[in-house]
């Protein structure tokens, strides 16, 4: 069954995608506003991340007397996307919003987004070349910038230094590759109470499509064929990846669901976990031991895949668009992106952010922050087709089954590849 979001957008594009001809109403809208321009920003940032965003919006408003940005929390990302679609149908859309790439493509096709190049080209203070290259590439569509990175993350390895030391491992030497990762996991797996069963494990593992995709690239595989027509989850490299995960589970790890792997790591049940760099924001207050953060272990090469959303600017009138751009520009400048990164553990947008006084001071106090920058050198992003969202869900379901049953890796991957090819073809 196809996803509602895609179906509604198809109807939307066919019925509402044409840009109306300028008329008297639009001429009136382009006149100078009577007061501060109101900009509505829809987002999905809740909890401590939402508090940081709220504080930054307030900071922007205090420094821009002619603009008032109103942040509106829409709940989950799924809810946010559904409300964006509904608002466009009702012509009550926001001025700017967080948006995943798959929806961005549909909005571009519908003619509802304003390209950002004209603002950037007319603004010498912006310095597009300073944007982290992979983030800039992720936001280009047929060579045009229709979005800018907002809350991007990479996966990292969290490890318990105290467990390392107790097991005779060097706390300053996290596993650098798959072989060490499995070896260290075996050493950390222990039967502490002598009942014949391990009660401390090397790893707590979850069925993450994100981590699997990173590992597939590390093994030298691909997510899509070079011509983009089929997924390659049935490749020898994919089989090798799933074989490795199953072997690790059988020897030195256990499977969890949701965020239990992080909770178990905090509870010292597992010595290592892989997760988002942003997970630190949620875990930090509850970690009662000395810990380290490292890049994901490599295999034939180092590789990670970006996660998170970008920010898009909806078409409206010149005053609204200009005011909205001012906020987007402000949020992505070096000092602001450094503050956002340090407060949330998301990736800073600009290369120069690492040279800001705040970031330099933070890295001196916490060298693990540099892990985020280091992994950007070899980061990539997922395919941006609208159907990829559903394909990712199918992969995660297949991984869940495979890591529970632990039988024939090639069989699981062959079956899911057929299903995902069908999903991507739109049939």
Secondary structure by P-SEA (a helix, b strand, c coil): cccaaaaaaaaaaacccccccccaaaaaaaccccccbbbbbbbcccaaaaaaaaaaaaaaaaacccbbbbbbbcccaaaaaaaaaaaaaacccccbbbbcaaaaaaaaaacccccaaaaaaaccccccccccaaaaaaacccccccccccbbbbbbbbbcaaaaaaaccccccccccaaaaaaaaaaaccccccccccccccccccccaaaaaaaaaaaccccccccccccccccaaaaaaaaaaaaaaaccccccccaaaaaaaaaccccbbbbbccccccccccccccccccccccccccbbbbbbbbbbbbbccaaaaaaaaaaaaaaacaaaaaaaaaacccccccccccccaaaaaaaaaccccccccccccbbbbcccccaaaaaaaaaaaaaaaaaaacccaaaaaaaaaaaaaaaaacc
